[in-house]
Amino acid sequence: NLFLQKLALNFVDRIITDSYASIKSIRKYLPVPHEKIKLVYLAADPILFRQLGRVGVPTSGPVFADLTRTRIPHDLQILPRAKGVKVTTLEDPETQALAPELLHAVGATLARVHQVEGRGFGLVDWESHLRTTELAGGHREWAAYLLQNLAGHLAVCVGTGAVSEGEAGEITRWLEGMAPGWAGSPCRLLHGDPGYHNFYSEEGRVTALLDWEDAVCGDPVFDLAHWGTFTR
């Protein structure tokens, strides 16, 4: 009941919510100090955290979640504080290099994420996941998801001067030409944003992998490419 929820909130470090509007509602219906409320865009639910736990992925899973929007008009999760520190604080500031054992631990954690099978490619449909516990995207083919916003993205690049219209055309032809090779791609759970800022570590171990709102079902090489793009 609401009284027990309020009581429980006295013993948590933070309340995590995914919209500015819900912060106001939390303060109204579950009055807690403002400094305990943190805005983080979230979509993952307790079912996903249980699936990740079964394959050995450490997460800072919720101690309380309410997706009914009957008490307040927004989804709400309360998560415990992750152990350790962000891996970004442990990297070399010049090269982003990590100690070999920690780099191995980060890679091994991501490999365990990729053991979870998906059905359908693309961003995870969280509403469907709540109903069925299956992880599913909205596309039957990996290529359909990868190419769906290509024209819009290239238009932005042309508009900002990053590429010319001719180069945009070459990029389109090159990617569309590669699409047949993506047929038969594995469909696995991908984190979607596996930068070091989303990993926590303590004593050389990964203690938590956070921030699942960009989770995708697709080819694991997508996660590796994302990591490689933003890590020197």
Disulfide bonds with the S-S distance in Angstrom:
none
